[in-house]
Amino acid sequence: MKNRKTLCLLTAVPDTFHSQRICRGVATQCEKYGYDLAVFCAMINLDFFFEDYAQGERNIYELPDFKRFDGIIFDSISMSNGNQTKLMEKLCDKIKHQTEAPLVNVGMPFGDLDYIQNENDEPIRELCRHAIEVHGCRDICILTGRKGHHESEERLEIMLDEIHKHGLEVTEEHRVYGDFWYSSGNKLAQDIVSGKIKKPDAVIAASDHMALGFIEEYTKLGGHVPEDVVVLGFEGTSEALLDDISLTTVDSNFAKCAADAVDRLRSFIEPEKEIIPYAQDVGSMFHIGMSCGCTPCHSDTLNAIKANIYLVTRNYKPDVFDDDIDIGLLMESYIPERLTASTSPDECITNIYNTAYVISPFLNFYLCLRQDWLDTNADVTEGYPDKMDLVLLRSMSGRQDINVQEYRQTFNTELMLPQLFEETDEPSLYYFSAVHFADKTLGYAVLQRKLSDCRKFNLVYRNWLRFISNALEMARTRNRYVVLSIYDKMTGLLNRRGMYQELERLTTCKTVDKELFVSVIDMDGLKYINDTFGHSEGDHGIIRIADAVRAVAQENDICCRAGGDEFFIIGLRDKGAFDADKYADDFCGMLSKLSESDNKPYVVTASIGSALESENSDLNIEALIAEADENMYHYKLSRRRRREDRREGL
């Protein structure tokens, strides 16, 4: 086990402003203290309307083995979207049963969890000071969230206190409750324009969405912002900076809240070590837009545009890959088409490997899949199997890449990712995300980055993973039809088509010291069993013979159900080593052994004949099969004569 401490963060929708601030605060402190950070995150809101897809995303929270972490941080805001309290309760119970490691909750209270409150006191006061001191607003309307909600009431109380400190009061009609969404702002604008609520000098909203909703509706109804009324928001969203009338806003202080959570954990797990507080800069958190009448901060707007712009063409110099990721590169590279065009599972994995450049910068990208992910009859919708395969590793840090079948690594799922627990020179950030199709779990992906690169997580990675999941499901479906076309459904052995495909592989492996043999096997008395006991019993006999075929065959032999009750075994043996009589005895003995516990009113037997390729002639598989078939017929006749002789007492 490595000496470095590893923290676990449970969050959701990692490309949103909220989750990015949480990750930034946690990652900043982890970098200071030399901690690794593992982030387990659904890529969507947990109450996403497509329930099957949401279930596939939520399954990632079944993966972490919490006893392997030194401390755990729970982002209760992103994890509580919609009605997901059952998931939160389940996770908390699992954590408490698996480990005694400290667990800290950030964002909002939940149960009896140790809680770090988001201290937005100073940023919210700065909003009020800006309206009063810079713009001279005296009559202020506060639009907050739901009545009784702790964030709504807290933000309202801070605003009222700061306004009071300036010798001003907010009337009751200007203390308006909403729902943190655009619709609340729309309604306030309608009430002001209609005269139901007196028009104030300024509207300070407790969320950007409510402020933007107000601006949209107020201007649609003929009003002017900021000429008629100054509008300020809170949370610092990209929508605020990119609206037609850009919004003056301030960032929520979740980065510091999350950083404080790391400090709290450090006080538990390394009480003797120094705490280095997170540096808060309210000035850098404040973003000037058009909605208050000030000259907008163009750099803030430009950064928001860069983070959201879709460029069809771009000069992708090396520094662009190191500093930015954009959706244009993802879409205009036609990656979905390249991935879904894969003609085989192995080609699909290779194409995923080749397209990983779009998620730069990263240290390593890992793709872990169920060992039976190609089996469409073995769907998994909850949890993960005991073993996983690391099928792909693309490394920018000097690790050995994996993108072909023979280098895949199997590991115990409880490890989550073996590389997570290796000793490394520098701490890293690991994002664990589900790979699935609807609610069918295929595996998970792990993106390893420098802790300082946490801010670069955006919608490109989320959508690239969607393309990967869809491509894997396409490969899975295609593989199913390939399997159906070359395998016999009843026995699982190859059919004739599959036999000819595999024969090419086998003959390619043939060397001068090897010789090819063919054994033809035919079930005895199938018609009698079908007519007397029913076709299901006949099927049982066929399956039992297939079991015996598999049991006597060697690893690289071709095992085929050629049709009806006929089977082939084709393989290579050392020259002079194949004994046809002994092979027949071995097969019949194995069949008898497998059948003896069936307690059937009939005996499953079969006849077998074999043939070896001629050393002095070219290989003719059809001629070899015909020869083996003739030998099998003679074997059947000889056994029949022996049975008749025994009945006559000869």
Solvent accessible surface area in square Angstrom, and as a share of the most:
residue,aa,sasa,rsa
1,M,176,0.79
2,K,18,0.08
3,N,135,0.69
4,R,42,0.15
5,K,58,0.25
6,T,3,0.01
7,L,0,0.00
8,C,0,0.00
9,L,0,0.00
10,L,0,0.00
11,T,0,0.00
12,A,0,0.00
13,V,17,0.10
14,P,2,0.01
15,D,26,0.14
16,T,51,0.30
17,F,76,0.31
18,H,34,0.15
19,S,0,0.00
20,Q,38,0.17
21,R,14,0.05
22,I,0,0.00
23,C,3,0.02
24,R,85,0.31
25,G,0,0.00
26,V,0,0.00
27,A,1,0.01
28,T,43,0.25
29,Q,0,0.00
30,C,0,0.00
31,E,87,0.39
32,K,79,0.34
33,Y,25,0.09
34,G,25,0.24
35,Y,3,0.01
36,D,2,0.01
37,L,0,0.00
38,A,0,0.00
39,V,0,0.00
40,F,0,0.00
41,C,0,0.00
42,A,0,0.00
43,M,6,0.03
44,I,17,0.09
45,N,71,0.36
46,L,0,0.00
47,D,69,0.36
48,F,63,0.26
49,F,178,0.74
50,F,94,0.39
51,E,95,0.43
52,D,66,0.34
53,Y,41,0.15
54,A,0,0.00
55,Q,51,0.23
56,G,0,0.00
57,E,5,0.02
58,R,32,0.12
59,N,1,0.01
60,I,0,0.00
61,Y,3,0.01
62,E,52,0.23
63,L,10,0.05
64,P,1,0.01
65,D,10,0.05
66,F,0,0.00
67,K,117,0.50
68,R,53,0.19
69,F,7,0.03
70,D,44,0.23
71,G,0,0.00
72,I,0,0.00
73,I,0,0.00
74,F,0,0.00
75,D,0,0.00
76,S,0,0.00
77,I,43,0.22
78,S,6,0.04
79,M,0,0.00
80,S,26,0.17
81,N,47,0.24
82,G,51,0.49
83,N,131,0.67
84,Q,24,0.11
85,T,60,0.35
86,K,167,0.71
87,L,24,0.12
88,M,2,0.01
89,E,89,0.40
90,K,92,0.39
91,L,4,0.02
92,C,8,0.05
93,D,77,0.40
94,K,47,0.20
95,I,3,0.01
96,K,109,0.46
97,H,161,0.72
98,Q,64,0.29
99,T,21,0.12
100,E,181,0.81
101,A,21,0.16
102,P,31,0.19
103,L,22,0.11
104,V,0,0.00
105,N,0,0.00
106,V,0,0.00
107,G,0,0.00
108,M,49,0.22
109,P,71,0.44
110,F,37,0.15
111,G,78,0.75
112,D,119,0.62
113,L,18,0.09
114,D,51,0.26
115,Y,54,0.21
116,I,12,0.06
117,Q,77,0.34
118,N,2,0.01
119,E,99,0.45
120,N,1,0.01
121,D,52,0.27
122,E,70,0.32
123,P,0,0.00
124,I,0,0.00
125,R,32,0.12
126,E,52,0.23
127,L,0,0.00
128,C,0,0.00
129,R,56,0.20
130,H,18,0.08
131,A,0,0.00
132,I,9,0.05
133,E,109,0.49
134,V,88,0.51
135,H,54,0.24
136,G,44,0.42
137,C,6,0.04
138,R,134,0.49
139,D,35,0.18
140,I,2,0.01
141,C,0,0.00
142,I,0,0.00
143,L,1,0.00
144,T,1,0.00
145,G,0,0.00
146,R,123,0.45
147,K,151,0.64
148,G,61,0.59
149,H,42,0.19
150,H,60,0.27
151,E,10,0.04
152,S,0,0.00
153,E,57,0.25
154,E,38,0.17
155,R,10,0.04
156,L,13,0.06
157,E,111,0.50
158,I,18,0.09
159,M,0,0.00
160,L,30,0.15
161,D,52,0.27
162,E,8,0.04
163,I,2,0.01
164,H,108,0.48
165,K,135,0.57
166,H,51,0.23
167,G,67,0.64
168,L,20,0.10
169,E,113,0.51
170,V,7,0.04
171,T,75,0.44
172,E,133,0.60
173,E,78,0.35
174,H,1,0.01
175,R,79,0.29
176,V,28,0.16
177,Y,72,0.27
178,G,18,0.17
179,D,58,0.30
180,F,37,0.15
181,W,134,0.47
182,Y,65,0.25
183,S,59,0.38
184,S,13,0.08
185,G,0,0.00
186,N,33,0.17
187,K,113,0.48
188,L,3,0.01
189,A,0,0.00
190,Q,83,0.37
191,D,19,0.10
192,I,11,0.06
193,V,71,0.41
194,S,85,0.55
195,G,56,0.53
196,K,144,0.61
197,I,20,0.10
198,K,128,0.54
199,K,97,0.41
200,P,1,0.01
201,D,60,0.31
202,A,0,0.00
203,V,0,0.00
204,I,0,0.00
205,A,0,0.00
206,A,0,0.00
207,S,1,0.01
208,D,0,0.00
209,H,29,0.13
210,M,0,0.00
211,A,0,0.00
212,L,8,0.04
213,G,0,0.00
214,F,0,0.00
215,I,4,0.02
216,E,102,0.46
217,E,16,0.07
218,Y,9,0.03
219,T,50,0.29
220,K,145,0.62
221,L,77,0.38
222,G,53,0.51
223,G,10,0.10
224,H,107,0.48
225,V,10,0.06
226,P,33,0.21
227,E,135,0.61
228,D,51,0.27
229,V,1,0.01
230,V,14,0.08
231,V,0,0.00
232,L,0,0.00
233,G,0,0.00
234,F,0,0.00
235,E,40,0.18
236,G,1,0.01
237,T,12,0.07
238,S,17,0.11
239,E,74,0.33
240,A,0,0.00
241,L,16,0.08
242,L,72,0.36
243,D,53,0.28
244,D,135,0.70
245,I,34,0.17
246,S,7,0.05
247,L,0,0.00
248,T,0,0.00
249,T,0,0.00
250,V,0,0.00
251,D,17,0.09
252,S,5,0.03
253,N,6,0.03
254,F,11,0.04
255,A,7,0.05
256,K,52,0.22
257,C,3,0.02
258,A,0,0.00
259,A,0,0.00
260,D,39,0.20
261,A,0,0.00
262,V,0,0.00
263,D,16,0.08
264,R,83,0.30
265,L,0,0.00
266,R,19,0.07
267,S,51,0.33
268,F,108,0.45
269,I,36,0.18
270,E,21,0.09
271,P,99,0.62
272,E,132,0.59
273,K,93,0.39
274,E,123,0.55
275,I,68,0.34
276,I,69,0.35
277,P,100,0.63
278,Y,39,0.15
279,A,90,0.70
280,Q,70,0.31
281,D,86,0.44
282,V,27,0.15
283,G,56,0.54
284,S,74,0.47
285,M,21,0.10
286,F,30,0.12
287,H,25,0.11
288,I,37,0.19
289,G,1,0.01
290,M,85,0.38
291,S,0,0.00
292,C,2,0.01
293,G,51,0.49
294,C,32,0.19
295,T,110,0.64
296,P,32,0.20
297,C,47,0.28
298,H,132,0.59
299,S,65,0.42
300,D,25,0.13
301,T,35,0.20
302,L,93,0.46
303,N,90,0.46
304,A,8,0.06
305,I,66,0.34
306,K,109,0.46
307,A,59,0.46
308,N,77,0.39
309,I,66,0.33
310,Y,101,0.38
311,L,51,0.25
312,V,99,0.57
313,T,113,0.66
314,R,78,0.28
315,N,105,0.54
316,Y,62,0.23
317,K,98,0.42
318,P,108,0.68
319,D,85,0.44
320,V,19,0.11
321,F,54,0.22
322,D,90,0.47
323,D,84,0.43
324,D,35,0.18
325,I,9,0.04
326,D,6,0.03
327,I,26,0.13
328,G,1,0.01
329,L,21,0.11
330,L,0,0.00
331,M,71,0.32
332,E,64,0.29
333,S,24,0.16
334,Y,129,0.49
335,I,0,0.00
336,P,30,0.19
337,E,94,0.42
338,R,101,0.37
339,L,1,0.00
340,T,40,0.23
341,A,62,0.48
342,S,2,0.01
343,T,101,0.59
344,S,43,0.28
345,P,23,0.14
346,D,68,0.35
347,E,68,0.31
348,C,0,0.00
349,I,0,0.00
350,T,44,0.25
351,N,30,0.15
352,I,0,0.00
353,Y,38,0.14
354,N,66,0.34
355,T,1,0.00
356,A,0,0.00
357,Y,60,0.23
358,V,3,0.01
359,I,0,0.00
360,S,17,0.11
361,P,22,0.14
362,F,11,0.05
363,L,36,0.18
364,N,2,0.01
365,F,0,0.00
366,Y,0,0.00
367,L,0,0.00
368,C,0,0.00
369,L,0,0.00
370,R,0,0.00
371,Q,98,0.43
372,D,61,0.32
373,W,9,0.03
374,L,53,0.26
375,D,62,0.32
376,T,36,0.21
377,N,138,0.71
378,A,31,0.24
379,D,68,0.35
380,V,36,0.21
381,T,58,0.34
382,E,111,0.50
383,G,15,0.15
384,Y,34,0.13
385,P,45,0.28
386,D,121,0.63
387,K,91,0.39
388,M,0,0.00
389,D,25,0.13
390,L,1,0.01
391,V,2,0.01
392,L,0,0.00
393,L,6,0.03
394,R,46,0.17
395,S,16,0.11
396,M,100,0.44
397,S,59,0.38
398,G,77,0.74
399,R,68,0.25
400,Q,151,0.67
401,D,41,0.21
402,I,4,0.02
403,N,36,0.18
404,V,56,0.32
405,Q,99,0.44
406,E,132,0.59
407,Y,137,0.52
408,R,48,0.18
409,Q,87,0.39
410,T,75,0.44
411,F,15,0.06
412,N,62,0.32
413,T,13,0.08
414,E,88,0.39
415,L,49,0.25
416,M,0,0.00
417,L,0,0.00
418,P,38,0.24
419,Q,12,0.06
420,L,1,0.00
421,F,24,0.10
422,E,72,0.32
423,E,102,0.46
424,T,42,0.24
425,D,137,0.71
426,E,122,0.55
427,P,20,0.13
428,S,4,0.03
429,L,0,0.00
430,Y,3,0.01
431,Y,1,0.00
432,F,0,0.00
433,S,0,0.00
434,A,4,0.03
435,V,0,0.00
436,H,4,0.02
437,F,75,0.31
438,A,22,0.17
439,D,38,0.19
440,K,45,0.19
441,T,2,0.01
442,L,0,0.00
443,G,0,0.00
444,Y,0,0.00
445,A,0,0.00
446,V,0,0.00
447,L,0,0.00
448,Q,9,0.04
449,R,0,0.00
450,K,113,0.48
451,L,5,0.03
452,S,61,0.39
453,D,19,0.10
454,C,8,0.04
455,R,134,0.49
456,K,24,0.10
457,F,2,0.01
458,N,26,0.13
459,L,61,0.30
460,V,0,0.00
461,Y,2,0.01
462,R,56,0.20
463,N,18,0.09
464,W,0,0.00
465,L,7,0.03
466,R,109,0.40
467,F,29,0.12
468,I,0,0.00
469,S,7,0.05
470,N,68,0.35
471,A,1,0.01
472,L,0,0.00
473,E,19,0.08
474,M,80,0.36
475,A,3,0.02
476,R,1,0.01
477,T,50,0.29
478,R,87,0.32
479,N,29,0.15
480,R,95,0.35
481,Y,128,0.49
482,V,74,0.42
483,V,56,0.32
484,L,80,0.40
485,S,35,0.23
486,I,20,0.10
487,Y,83,0.31
488,D,25,0.13
489,K,181,0.77
490,M,73,0.32
491,T,9,0.05
492,G,42,0.41
493,L,7,0.03
494,L,15,0.08
495,N,36,0.19
496,R,95,0.35
497,R,145,0.53
498,G,0,0.00
499,M,0,0.00
500,Y,86,0.33
501,Q,91,0.40
502,E,54,0.24
503,L,17,0.08
504,E,127,0.57
505,R,88,0.32
506,L,3,0.02
507,T,45,0.26
508,T,109,0.63
509,C,79,0.47
510,K,65,0.28
511,T,71,0.42
512,V,135,0.77
513,D,80,0.42
514,K,63,0.26
515,E,23,0.10
516,L,0,0.00
517,F,0,0.00
518,V,0,0.00
519,S,0,0.00
520,V,0,0.00
521,I,0,0.00
522,D,25,0.13
523,M,3,0.01
524,D,23,0.12
525,G,45,0.43
526,L,31,0.16
527,K,153,0.65
528,Y,130,0.50
529,I,3,0.02
530,N,26,0.14
531,D,98,0.51
532,T,73,0.43
533,F,66,0.27
534,G,28,0.27
535,H,129,0.58
536,S,84,0.54
537,E,40,0.18
538,G,1,0.01
539,D,52,0.27
540,H,38,0.17
541,G,0,0.00
542,I,8,0.04
543,I,66,0.33
544,R,44,0.16
545,I,0,0.00
546,A,0,0.00
547,D,36,0.19
548,A,0,0.00
549,V,0,0.00
550,R,106,0.39
551,A,51,0.40
552,V,26,0.15
553,A,21,0.16
554,Q,106,0.47
555,E,167,0.75
556,N,95,0.49
557,D,18,0.09
558,I,2,0.01
559,C,19,0.11
560,C,0,0.00
561,R,34,0.12
562,A,14,0.11
563,G,39,0.37
564,G,47,0.45
565,D,32,0.17
566,E,40,0.18
567,F,0,0.00
568,F,1,0.00
569,I,0,0.00
570,I,0,0.00
571,G,0,0.00
572,L,29,0.15
573,R,28,0.10
574,D,76,0.39
575,K,98,0.42
576,G,75,0.72
577,A,66,0.52
578,F,24,0.10
579,D,75,0.39
580,A,44,0.34
581,D,110,0.57
582,K,120,0.51
583,Y,22,0.08
584,A,9,0.07
585,D,94,0.49
586,D,63,0.33
587,F,0,0.00
588,C,31,0.19
589,G,42,0.40
590,M,55,0.24
591,L,3,0.01
592,S,67,0.43
593,K,133,0.56
594,L,56,0.28
595,S,20,0.13
596,E,130,0.58
597,S,87,0.56
598,D,32,0.17
599,N,141,0.72
600,K,71,0.30
601,P,97,0.61
602,Y,20,0.08
603,V,120,0.69
604,V,7,0.04
605,T,40,0.24
606,A,1,0.01
607,S,1,0.00
608,I,3,0.02
609,G,6,0.06
610,S,12,0.08
611,A,6,0.05
612,L,65,0.32
613,E,31,0.14
614,S,64,0.41
615,E,140,0.63
616,N,147,0.75
617,S,68,0.44
618,D,136,0.71
619,L,70,0.35
620,N,87,0.44
621,I,22,0.11
622,E,88,0.40
623,A,54,0.41
624,L,12,0.06
625,I,15,0.07
626,A,60,0.47
627,E,85,0.38
628,A,0,0.00
629,D,52,0.27
630,E,100,0.45
631,N,57,0.29
632,M,13,0.06
633,Y,118,0.45
634,H,100,0.45
635,Y,51,0.20
636,K,28,0.12
637,L,37,0.19
638,S,36,0.23
639,R,42,0.15
640,R,102,0.37
641,R,140,0.51
642,R,121,0.44
643,R,88,0.32
644,E,68,0.30
645,D,60,0.31
646,R,158,0.58
647,R,177,0.65
648,E,123,0.55
649,G,66,0.64
650,L,156,0.78
